[in-house]
């Protein structure tokens, strides 16, 4: 099965590279560092004890922050190799970890052809491979096993849908799961599903995302942004996905009792869609301003939608709002992480589709930190209620802070499990 998988990779590679170039029309980062994607990394440099962490994109990179900081402290003579698959993930890593200087090296993980993966391992010679959340590549796991590099899947989550998808690949995925040295799952439900794939050693620690610290600079940016907005009630719709913005904007325009000074702060998850969403806002006749062009004059009183078209400022957007909707949940996309909003003490709204973060979402709802809405119309109706009731907002915010605080500690538990594997 793995030989067939490798052959399919080689046959698909011209199409994969063509798609990469095509995406580079809208996001220039896809046309950079092509050699790395094929396993070429230039001079090796001096050998150094290397701890390798793979975080595919932005969400995984941000989730890895407390773990990487802990690894840096625990192994001060080591460097961290942080790999990605997307330019947005790489950019997030540059922003988050620049403080570590030369002790953190970034690169793209090559395509899982076997040959390229082997070249990557020879070049960097990592002591351990730490995969964040859901990334399991069969040839990568096999190559690590052949070189006696332990593989740990950390902060792991696996939905029932992903389990069924993995099982359809038969021995390709079950063999990969059996070769993983350690799986550190977020919840017992995730652990049970990972065990069904065949992973031999699975532990449960909770989610590392609860240990993320809010950067003081983000709080300062959020305070500045709030000053530009003024005292108006602000609904943040964060990390929205394709198809959701249209639903949100239509429901926003149709609100029967919209507060006259209400501001919709809309932040699409993917930066390549910023211009598309801006055009969508204008086509509906809303007065629009964009964060990227926001000057000292601030947000105009007649602005109805502020587009959050910047990278790395999600904490600032949460800090600047009164209530937050977490996207990816109005449509069957699985939802996004609501922990950051809770960590900033904001009332949280989510849609009905949160299967990627089911336990965290259910816990937040049970704690009084979040509410689930059925659709965009109900989202706006519930937002109007919250924004018109300061006491209710404050109460939900307190519950959110308590919920986030009660689940800290997964990073320390994960580190203790990893310690015997890092030598």
C-alpha positions in Angstrom: 0.0 0.0 0.0 2.8 2.4 0.9 4.6 1.7 -2.4 1.4 2.5 -4.3 1.0 5.6 -2.2 4.5 6.8 -3.1 3.9 6.1 -6.8 0.7 8.2 -6.6 2.7 11.0 -5.1 5.3 11.0 -7.9 2.6 10.9 -10.6 0.7 13.7 -8.9 3.8 15.9 -8.3 3.6 17.9 -11.6 0.0 18.8 -10.8 0.8 19.6 -7.2 3.6 22.0 -8.2 1.3 23.6 -10.9 -1.3 24.2 -8.2 1.3 25.7 -6.0 2.4 28.1 -8.7 -1.3 28.9 -9.4 -2.0 29.7 -5.8 1.0 31.9 -5.8 -0.9 34.4 -8.0 -2.9 35.4 -5.0 -0.5 34.5 -2.2 3.2 35.1 -3.1 4.4 32.9 -0.3 3.4 29.8 -2.3 6.2 30.6 -4.8 8.9 30.9 -2.3 11.3 28.1 -0.9 10.3 25.6 -3.6 13.5 23.7 -3.0 12.5 22.9 0.5 9.3 21.4 -0.6 11.3 19.0 -2.7 13.8 18.2 0.0 16.7 20.6 -0.8 17.9 22.7 2.1 21.3 24.1 1.2 24.4 23.7 3.4 23.9 21.7 6.5 25.9 23.9 8.9 27.3 22.8 12.2 25.6 19.8 13.8 23.3 20.6 16.8 20.9 18.7 18.9 17.6 19.2 17.0 14.1 18.9 18.3 11.7 18.9 15.3 8.1 20.2 15.6 5.8 20.1 12.6 2.9 22.5 12.5 1.2 22.5 9.2 -0.5 25.9 9.2 -1.5 28.9 11.3 -3.7 27.2 13.8 -1.2 24.4 14.6 1.7 26.9 14.7 -0.1 29.1 17.3 -1.1 26.0 19.3 2.6 24.9 19.3 3.7 28.1 21.0 3.6 27.0 24.7 5.1 23.7 23.8 8.0 25.2 21.9 8.7 27.7 24.7 8.7 24.8 27.2 11.1 22.8 25.0 13.4 25.8 24.7 13.6 26.0 28.5 14.0 22.3 29.1 16.7 21.8 26.5 18.7 25.0 26.4 21.5 23.6 24.3 19.1 22.4 21.6 17.6 24.1 18.6 14.0 23.8 17.4 13.3 22.9 13.8 9.8 24.2 13.0 8.3 22.9 9.7 5.1 23.9 7.9 3.2 23.2 4.8 1.6 26.7 4.2 3.2 30.1 3.8 0.6 31.5 6.4 1.9 29.0 8.9 5.5 29.9 8.2 4.7 33.6 8.5 2.9 33.0 11.8 6.0 31.1 13.0 8.3 34.0 12.1 6.1 36.4 14.0 5.6 34.2 17.1 9.2 32.9 17.5 11.5 35.7 16.3 12.4 36.2 20.0 14.2 32.8 20.0 16.7 34.0 17.3 19.0 31.4 15.8 17.7 28.7 18.2 14.6 28.3 16.0 14.9 27.3 12.4 12.0 27.2 10.0 11.5 25.2 6.8 8.9 23.5 4.7 8.3 19.8 5.2 8.9 18.1 1.8 6.2 16.2 0.0 5.7 12.7 1.4 7.4 10.8 -1.5 9.8 8.8 0.7 12.9 9.9 -1.2 12.4 13.6 -0.3 11.5 12.7 3.3 14.7 10.7 3.6 16.8 13.6 2.3 15.1 15.9 4.9 16.0 13.6 7.8 19.6 13.2 6.6 20.0 17.0 6.4 18.5 18.0 9.8 19.2 14.8 11.7 16.4 15.5 14.3 16.4 13.6 17.6 12.6 13.5 17.7 9.6 14.3 15.4 6.8 16.0 17.1 3.7 16.3 14.9 1.0 18.8 16.0 -2.7 17.7 16.1 -3.6 15.7 13.0 -0.7 15.5 10.7 0.3 11.9 9.9 2.3 11.2 6.7 2.9 7.4 6.1 6.3 7.7 4.4 7.5 10.3 7.0 6.6 8.0 9.9 8.2 5.0 8.2 11.4 7.0 7.4 11.6 8.1 11.0 11.2 4.5 12.2 14.0 3.4 9.8 16.3 6.0 11.3 15.2 5.3 14.9 13.7 8.8 15.3 10.8 8.6 17.7 7.5 10.1 16.4 5.1 11.8 18.8 1.7 13.1 17.7 0.9 15.9 20.2 -2.3 17.7 21.1 -3.9 15.1 18.9 -7.5 15.3 17.9 -9.4 12.9 15.6 -13.0 13.4 14.8 -15.3 10.4 13.9 -15.4 11.7 10.3 -11.5 11.7 10.1 -11.4 8.2 11.7 -13.7 6.9 9.0 -11.6 8.6 6.3 -8.4 7.1 7.7 -9.9 3.6 7.9 -10.8 3.8 4.2 -7.1 3.8 3.5 -6.7 0.5 5.1 -3.2 -0.6 6.1 -1.6 2.6 4.8 -2.9 4.6 7.8 -3.1 1.7 10.3 0.6 0.9 9.7 1.5 4.5 10.1 -0.5 4.7 13.3 1.2 1.6 14.7 4.6 3.1 14.0 4.0 6.3 16.0 5.9 6.1 19.3 3.5 8.2 21.4 0.2 9.9 20.8 -0.8 12.6 23.3 -4.5 13.3 22.8 -6.6 16.2 23.8 -9.6 14.2 25.1 -10.4 10.6 25.9 -12.7 10.5 22.9 -9.8 11.5 20.7 -7.7 8.9 22.3 -10.2 6.1 21.7 -10.5 7.0 18.0 -6.7 7.1 17.7 -6.5 3.6 19.3 -8.9 2.3 16.8 -6.4 3.3 14.1 -3.8 1.1 15.8 -1.6 3.5 17.8 0.1 1.4 20.5 0.7 4.1 23.2 -1.9 6.9 23.7 -2.1 9.3 26.7 -4.6 12.1 27.4 -3.4 15.5 28.7 -6.0 18.0 27.6 -5.4 20.8 25.0 -2.1 22.7 24.9 -4.2 25.6 23.4 -5.4 26.5 26.9 -1.8 27.3 27.9 -1.3 30.0 25.2 -0.4 33.3 26.9 -1.9 36.5 25.4 1.0 38.6 24.2 1.2 42.1 25.8 1.7 43.6 22.4 -1.6 42.1 21.2 -3.4 43.6 24.1 -1.8 47.0 23.3 -2.9 46.7 19.7 -6.4 45.6 20.8 -6.6 48.7 23.1 -5.5 50.9 20.2 -8.0 49.4 17.8 -10.8 49.8 20.4 -9.9 53.4 20.8 -10.2 53.8 17.0 -13.7 52.3 17.1 -14.9 54.1 20.2 -17.8 53.1 22.5 -19.9 51.4 19.9 -21.0 47.8 20.5 -18.7 45.4 18.5 -19.5 41.9 17.3 -16.5 40.1 16.1 -17.0 37.3 13.5 -13.6 35.6 13.7 -11.9 33.0 11.4 -14.9 32.9 9.0 -14.7 30.4 6.2 -15.9 30.5 2.6 -19.7 30.6 2.4 -20.1 32.0 5.9 -19.4 35.7 5.2 -22.4 35.9 2.8 -24.7 34.3 5.4 -23.4 36.7 8.1 -23.7 39.8 6.0 -27.2 39.0 4.8 -28.3 38.3 8.4 -26.6 41.5 9.6 -28.5 43.5 7.0 -31.8 41.9 7.8 -31.6 42.4 11.6 -35.0 43.8 12.6 -33.7 45.5 15.7 -30.0 46.1 14.9 -28.5 48.7 17.3 -28.0 51.8 15.2 -24.3 52.1 16.1 -23.4 48.4 16.0 -20.1 47.5 14.3 -19.5 44.2 12.6 -15.8 43.3 12.8 -15.3 40.6 10.2 -12.0 38.6 10.1 -11.8 35.8 7.4 -9.6 32.9 8.2 -7.6 32.9 5.0 -5.8 36.0 3.9 -6.1 35.3 0.2 -9.8 36.0 0.6 -9.6 39.4 2.1 -10.3 41.3 -1.2 -13.1 38.9 -2.1 -14.8 39.5 1.2 -14.3 43.3 0.9 -16.0 43.2 -2.5 -18.8 41.1 -0.9 -19.4 43.7 1.8 -19.5 46.6 -0.7 -21.9 44.7 -3.0 -24.4 44.6 -0.2 -24.2 48.4 0.3 -22.5 48.4 3.7 -20.1 51.2 4.6 -16.7 49.4 4.8 -13.3 50.2 6.3 -10.3 47.9 6.3 -7.9 47.3 9.2 -4.9 47.5 6.8 -5.7 51.1 5.8 -7.0 52.2 9.2 -5.3 55.5 10.1 -5.3 57.7 13.1 -8.7 59.2 12.1 -10.2 55.9 13.4 -13.3 54.1 12.4 -15.9 56.5 11.0 -19.3 56.7 12.8 -21.1 55.6 9.7 -18.9 52.5 9.1 -20.9 49.3 9.5 -18.3 46.7 8.7 -14.6 46.7 9.7 -12.7 44.1 7.7 -9.9 42.5 9.7 -7.5 42.1 6.8 -4.3 41.6 8.8 -2.2 38.6 9.9 -1.3 37.7 13.4 -3.7 40.0 15.2 -6.5 37.6 16.3 -5.8 38.3 20.0 -6.0 42.0 19.3 -9.4 41.6 17.5 -10.7 39.6 20.5 -9.5 42.2 22.8 -11.2 45.0 20.9 -14.7 43.3 20.6 -17.6 43.0 23.0 -18.8 39.6 21.8 -17.2 37.1 19.5 -18.6 34.5 17.0 -16.0 31.8 16.2 -16.3 30.8 12.5 -16.1 27.6 10.6 -19.2 26.5 12.5 -22.2 27.9 10.6 -21.4 25.4 7.8 -20.3 21.8 8.3 -16.6 22.7 8.5 -15.9 21.6 12.0 -15.5 25.0 13.7 -12.4 26.8 14.9 -10.7 27.3 18.2 -12.7 29.2 20.8 -10.1 29.1 23.6 -8.5 32.4 22.6 -11.8 34.2 22.9 -12.4 32.6 26.3 -8.8 33.5 27.5 -9.7 37.1 26.9 -12.9 36.9 28.8 -15.3 37.4 25.8 -18.8 36.0 25.5 -18.6 33.4 22.7 -21.1 32.4 20.1 -20.7 29.3 17.9 -22.7 27.7 15.1 -24.0 24.1 15.2 -21.0 22.5 13.4 -18.1 22.2 15.9 -17.0 18.6 15.5 -13.3 19.6 15.3 -13.5 21.1 18.8 -16.5 19.2 20.2 -15.4 18.7 23.8 -13.9 22.2 24.2 -17.1 23.7 22.8 -19.4 21.6 24.9 -17.3 22.5 28.0 -17.5 26.2 27.2 -21.3 26.0 26.8 -21.7 24.0 30.0 -19.6 26.6 31.8 -21.8 29.5 30.7 -18.9 30.9 28.5 -20.5 30.2 25.1 -23.8 29.9 23.4 -24.7 27.8 20.3 -26.8 29.4 17.6 -28.6 27.5 14.8 -27.8 29.8 11.9 -26.7 33.3 10.9 -30.1 34.8 11.7 -30.0 33.5 15.2 -26.4 34.6 15.5 -27.5 38.2 14.9 -30.5 38.0 17.2 -28.4 36.6 20.0 -25.7 39.2 19.4 -28.3 42.0 19.7 -29.4 40.6 23.0 -25.9 40.4 24.4 -24.7 43.7 23.1 -27.8 45.3 24.6 -27.2 43.8 28.0 -23.8 44.8 29.5 -24.4 42.7 32.7 -24.9 39.5 30.6 -21.8 40.2 28.6 -19.7 40.7 31.7 -21.1 37.5 33.3 -20.4 35.4 30.3 -16.9 36.9 30.1 -16.2 35.9 33.6 -17.4 32.4 32.9 -15.1 32.3 29.8 -12.0 33.3 31.9 -12.8 30.7 34.5 -13.3 28.0 31.9 -10.0 28.9 30.1 -8.1 29.0 33.4 -9.5 25.7 34.7 -8.0 23.7 31.8 -4.4 24.9 31.9 -1.5 22.5 32.4 -1.5 20.3 29.3 1.9 21.6 28.2 3.6 20.5 31.4 1.9 17.1 31.2 2.9 16.7 27.5 6.5 17.7 28.3 6.9 15.0 30.9 5.7 12.4 28.4 8.1 13.6 25.7 11.1 13.8 28.1 12.1 10.1 27.8 12.0 10.3 24.0 14.4 13.3 23.7 17.9 12.3 24.4 
